[in-house]
Amino acid sequence: MNSRKGLSSTKLNKMIILKIVVIILMADLLTGFFHFLLDQYGKPDARFFKNAIKINLAHHENPRLMVDRTYWQLTKDSYYIGIALFAISLLWGFHWEIALLLIVGAQANILHKWAHMKRSEKSILIHFLQKIKVLQNKRHHGNHHRKPFDSYFCVMTNFWNPILERIYFWEGMVRLLRIFGLEPVAGTSIRNNV
């Protein structure tokens, strides 16, 4: 027994596994929200995240561009943001869950890249995990690449997108952000109609 919490090691292991699954799903949702903001509100001349916005726009014009990018090119911005958030979180003490959330979230563009790769370009393991829908597959992600690029923003798993579409989550976010004076620029001349 774990004397600190009165849990057996089996229950503790199950709890840790459940936490890890929830953390992965939260990373998918949070990075999906960031993707939504870039896609819908990102202007090429933005003060912040300019590089991410430009890469994102180029990606929508030619989705396979990201396949040639290196691990570091696809994750460095996420790591920089993650390190800053982790440093702030340390004010409340170290929590492995926050560290794992940020590390998993930093991998979003790698999983996104895999969804754009041909079967011959990725490992058998990645292809298998996509086939059994543990990782997002090409078919699922293809829904995002239909104009006006206003849905299916979560790129890590197949879990969130159908749920968020069913409840009109992204449309609700657009309405909510309009209350604060933010108008989407996706599909406008500001972004070459992308």
NUDRENLO-504333 format. One record per residue: x, y, z negated of N, C-alpha, C, CB in turn; residue in three letters. Coordinates in steps of 0.2 Angstrom, whole numbers, plus 2048, in hexadecimal, padded with zeros to 3 digits. Glycine has a CB too. Example, Ala and Ser with C-alpha at 12.3 -4.5 7.8 and 13.67 -1.06 7.14 Angstrom:
// NUDRENLO-504333
8427E47D983E7EA7D98427F07D98397EA7D3Ala
8407F57DD8447FB7DC8408007D98467FD7E3Ser
***
This chain:
// NUDRENLO-504333
8047FA8008008008008048068007FB8007FAMet
80280B8038058128038038157FD80481680AAsn
8078167F88048187F18028207F280A8187ECSer
8058247F780382B7F77FC82C7F980882E7FCArg
7F98287FD7F38298007EE8237FF7F382B807Lys
7F181E7FC7ED8187FA7EB8148017E68197F7Gly
7EF8158067ED81280D7F280C80E7EE817812Leu
7EF8068107F38018127F78038187EF7FA814Ser
7FD7FF81A80180181F7FD8008268077FD81FSer
7F87FB8267F47FA82C7F080082D7F07F482CThr
7EC8038287E88098297EC80F82B7E480A822Lys
7F280F8287F68158297F98158307FD815824Leu
7FB80F8337FD80E83A7F781083E7FF80783BAsn
7F180E83D7EB80F8417EA8178417E580C83FLys
7EB81A83B7E982183B7EF82583F7EA823833Met
7F582383F7FA8268437F982584A801823841Ile
7F781F84C7F581E8537EF8238557F3817854Ile
7EA8238517E58278537E782F8537DF82784DLeu
7EB83184F7EE83884F7F18398567F2839849Lys
7F58348587F983585E7F58368647FE82F85FIle
7EF8318647EB83286A7E783986A7E582C869Val
7E583B8647E28418637E68478657DF84385CVal
7ED8478637F284C8657F384C86D7F884A862Ile
7F38468707F48468777EE84987B7F583E87AIle
7E88478787E284A87B7E285287A7DC847878Leu
7E48548747E485B8737E985F8777E685D86BMet
7EF85C8787F485F87D7F185F8847FA85A87DAla
7ED85A8867EA85B88D7E586088D7E685488EAsp
7E18618887DC8678887DF86D8877D7866882Leu
7E486E8837E88758827EB8778897EC87587CLeu
7EF87288C7F28748927ED8758977F786E894Thr
7E88718977E287389C7E087A89B7DD86E89BGly
7DF87C8957DD8838947E28888977DB88488DPhe
7E88878967ED88B8987ED88B8A07F4889896Phe
7EC8858A37EC8848AA7E68888AD7EB87D8ACHis
7E08888A97DA88C8AB7DC8938AB7D488A8A6Phe
7DF8968A67E189D8A67E589F8AC7E489F89FLeu
7EA89B8AD7EF89C8B37EB89C8B97F48978B3Leu
7E78978BA7E38978C17DE89C8C27E08908C1Asp
7DA89E8BC7D58A28BD7D78AA8BC7CF8A08B8Gln
7DC8AB8B87DD8B28B67E48B48B87DC8B38AFTyr
7E88AF8BA7EF8B18BB7F08B58C27F38AB8BCGly
7F38BB8C17F58C08C67FC8BF8C87F38C78C4Lys
7FE8BF8CE8058BE8D080A8C48CD8068BF8D7Pro
8078CA8CB80B8CF8C880A8CF8C18098D68CBAsp
8088CA8BE8078CA8B680D8CB8B38048C38B4Ala
80C8CE8AD8128D08A88158C98A58108D58A3Arg
8108C58A38128BF8A08108B98A480E8BE899Phe
8148B48A48138AD8A88138AE8AF80D8AA8A6Phe
8178B48B28178B58B981A8AF8BD81C8BB8BALys
81F8AC8BA8228A68BE81D8A08BE8298A48BAAsn
81A89F8B88158998B880F89B8BD8128988B1Ala
80D8A18BE8088A38C280A8A28C98058AA8C1Ile
8108A48CB8128A48D281389C8D48198A78D3Lys
8168988CF8168918D180F88E8D281A88E8CBIle
80B8908CE80488D8CE80188F8D48008908C8Asn
8018958D77FE8978DD8018938E37FF89F8DELeu
8088938E380B88F8E88098888E881388F8E7Ala
8088858E280687E8E17FF87D8E480587C8DAHis
7FA8828E37F38828E67F48828EE7EF8878E3His
7F88868F17F98868F87FC8808FB7FD88C8FAGlu
80187D8F78048778F98058728F380B8788FDAsn
80086E8F180086A8EB8078668EA7FB8668EAPro
80A8648EF81085F8EF8168638ED81085B8F5Arg
8168698ED81C86D8EB81F86B8E581A8758EBLeu
81B8698E081D8688D98218618D98178688D4Met
82085D8DE8238568DE82A8578DE8208528E4Val
82D85C8E183485D8E28378618DC8368618E8Asp
8338638D88368678D28398628CD83186B8CFArg
83E8648C98418608C483D8608BE8498638C3Thr
83F85C8B983C85C8B383D8628AF83F8568AETyr
8428658AF84386C8AC8408718AF84B86D8ACTrp
83F8718B683B8778B98348768B783C8768C1Gln
8328708B682A86F8B58298708AD8288688B7Leu
82E86F8A982C8708A282F87589E82E86989FThr
8348798A083887E89C83388389983D8818A1Lys
82E88689D82A88B89A82688889582588E8A0Asp
82488289582087F89082487E88A81D878892Ser
82A87C88B82F87B885830882882835878887Tyr
83188788583288E88282C89087E834893888Tyr
82688F88182089187D82088C87781A890882Ile
82188687882088187382588286D82287A875Gly
82B88486F83088686982E88C86583788786DIle
82C89186982989786582389586182789C86AAla
81F89186381988F85F81B88B85981488C863Leu
82088685B82288285582588685082787D858Phe
82A88B85282D88F84D828893849832894850Ala
82389584C81D89984881A89484381889C84DIle
81988E84681588984281988783B814882846Ser
82088783C82488583682388A83082B886838Leu
81F89083181D89482B81989082681A89A82ELeu
81588B82981188782581488082480A886829Trp
81A87F82581D87982481E87582A81A87581EGly
82287082A82386B82F81D86683082A86882FPhe
81A86583581586083781785D83D80E864837His
81885683D81A85384381485384881B84B841Trp
80E85484680885484B80985A84F802854847Glu
80B86084D80C86685181286585580D86C84CIle
81786285381D86185781B85C85D82385E853Ala
81885785C81685286181185586681284C85ELeu
80C85986380785D86880B86186D803861864Leu
81086586A81486986F81886687481886E86ALeu
81B86087182085C87681B85987B823857872Ile
81685687981185387E80E85888380B84F87BVal
80C85E88080A86388580F86588A808869880Gly
81586588881B86788C81B863892821868889Ala
81885D89281985889781385889C819851894Gln
80F85D89B80985E8A080B85E8A780586489EAla
80F8628A98118638B081585D8B38168698B1Asn
8188598AE81B8528B181584E8B381F84F8ABIle
81084D8AE80A8498B080684B8B68058488AALeu
8068528B78038558BC8078538C380385D8BBHis
80D8548C28128528C881084B8CA8198538C6Lys
8108468C580E83F8C780883E8CB80E83B8C1Trp
8038428C97FC8428CC7FD8448D47F78468C9Ala
8028488D680384A8DC8088458E08068518DDHis
80B8408DD81083C8E080D8368E481583A8DBMet
8108348E980E82E8EC8108288E881182E8F3Lys
80C8238E980E81D8E581581B8E680A8178E8Arg
81881B8EB81F81A8ED82481E8E98218198F4Ser
8228248E78268298E48268298DC8248308E6Glu
8228258D98228248D282381D8D081B8278CFLys
82581C8C98268168C78208118C68298168C0Ser
82180B8C681B8068C68178078BF81E7FF8C6Ile
81B8098BA81780A8B38138108B481D80B8AELeu
8158168B781181C8B780B81A8BC8158228BAIle
80C8178C18078158C68018118C28098118CCHis
80480C8BE7FF8088BA7FB80C8B58038028B7Phe
7FF8108B17FB8148AC7F68198B08008188A8Leu
7F781B8B67F281F8B97ED81B8BC7F68238C0Gln
7EE8158BE7E98108C17E480E8BB7EC80A8C3Lys
7E780D8B57E280B8AF7E08118AC7E68078AAIle
7E18178AF7DE81E8AC7E18208A57D781D8ACLys
7E781E8A47EA82089E7ED82789F7EF81C89BVal
7F08288A57F282E8A87EE8308AD7FA82D8AALeu
7EE8378AE7EA8398B47EC8378BB7E98418B4Gln
7E88358BF7EA8328C57E88378CB7E682C8C7Asn
7EB8368D17EA83A8D77E383C8D87EE8378DDLys
7DF8378D87D88388DA7D483C8D57D48318DAArg
7D583B8CF7D28408CA7D48478CB7D383D8C3His
7DB8488CB7DE84E8CC7DC8528D27E584E8CBHis
7DA84E8D77D88518DE7D28558DD7D784B8E3Gly
7CE8548D87C88588D77CA85F8D57C48568D1Asn
7D08608D27D28678D17D486B8D77D88678CCHis
7D78678DC7DA86A8E27D486C8E77DF8668E5His
7CE86C8E67C986E8EA7C78768E97C386A8EAArg
7C787A8EE7C58818ED7BF8818EA7C58858F4Lys
7BE8868E57C288B8E37C788A8DD7BD8918E1Pro
7C98848DC7CD8828D77CB8848D07D48858D8Phe
7C58838CF7C28858C87BF8808C47BC88A8CAAsp
7C287A8C47C08748C07C68708BF7BA8718C3Ser
7C586B8BB7CA8658BA7D18688B87CA8618C0Tyr
7D286C8B37D88708B17DC86B8AD7D68768AEPhe
7DA8668AA7DE8628A57E185D8AA7D985E8A0Cys
7E885D8A97EC8598AE7EF8528AB7F185D8B1Val
7EF8518A57F284C8A27EE8458A27F484D89BMet
7E88458A07E483F8A07DE8408A47E283E899Thr
7DA83B8A57D383B8A87CE83D8A37D28358ACAsn
7CF83E89D7CA83E8987C68458987CE83E891Phe
7C984A8977C68518967C285389C7CA856894Trp
7C48538A27C18578A87BA8558A97C58558AEAsn
7B884E8A97B184D8AA7AC8508A47B08458ABPro
7AF85089E7AB8528997AA85A8997AE850892Ile
7B085D89B7AF86589B7AB8678A17B786789CLeu
7AB8638A77A78658AC7A08648AB7A98608B2Glu
79E85E8A779785D8A57948628A17978568A2Arg
79886589C79686A89879787189A79986A891Ile
7998728A179B8798A479F87D89F79487C8A5Tyr
7A487A89D7A987D8987AD88389B7AE878896Phe
7AF8828A17B38878A57AF88D8A77B78848ABTrp
7A988B8A97A58918AB7A38958A479E88E8AEGlu
7A289189F7A18958987A789989679F890893Gly
7AD8978977B389A8967B38A189A7B9896897Met
7B18A08A07B18A68A57AC8AB8A27B08A48ACVal
7A68A98A07A18AE89D7A48B189779B8AA89CArg
7A78AD8937A98AF88C7AF8B588E7AC8AA888Leu
7B38B38927B98B88937B68BE8977BE8B5898Leu
7B18BE89A7AE8C489D7AC8C98987A88C28A2Arg
7A98C68927A78CA88D7AD8CF88B7A58C6887Ile
7B38CC88B7B98D08897BC8D488F7BE8CB886Phe
7B88D48957BB8D889A7BF8D589F7BE8DE898Gly
7C08CE89E7C58CA8A37C18C78A97C88C589FLeu
7C38C98AF7BF8C68B57C48C18B87BD8CC8B9Glu
7C28BB8BA7C68B78BE7C98BA8C47C38B08BFPro
7CF8B88C67D28BB8CC7D38B58D17D88BE8CBVal
7D18AF8CF7D28A98D47CE8AA8DA7D08A38D0Ala
7D18A98E07CD8A98E67CC8B08E97C68A68E5Gly
7CF8B58E67CF8BC8E87D58BE8EC7CE8C18E2Thr
7D58C48EF7DA8C68F37E18C78EF7D98CD8F7Ser
7E08C88E87E58C98E47EA8C38E47E38CB8DCIle
7E78BE8E57EB8B78E57EB8B48EC7E88B28E0Arg
7EA8B88F27EA8B58F87E48B08F97F18B28FAAsn
7DF8B18F67D98AD8F67DA8A68F37D68AD8FDAsn
7DF8A58EF7E089F8EC7DE89F8E57E889D8ECVal
***
